[in-house]
Amino acid sequence: MQERDDEPTVSRAEQIEAAEREAARQRLLAQAEADRIPVEETTRAVPDRRWRRGQR
């Protein structure tokens, strides 16, 4: 049998490393989602119109 040179060979160590990287990526994404503050819960600066018209 002849070995095919056009298919890349991936070592077991490279497979494990790729799996660890993906697991770390998923943990980071999960942590970022947990820390995210929904836009509905943030406050927005709204100008007080009374100051522009000389206080009522």
Sequence and secondary structure as in RCSB ss.txt:
>XXXX:A:sequence
MQERDDEPTVSRAEQIEAAEREAARQRLLAQAEADRIPVEETTRAVPDRRWRRGQR
>XXXX:A:secstr
    SSS    HHHHHHHHHHHHHHHHHHHHHHHH   GGGS      HHHHTT  
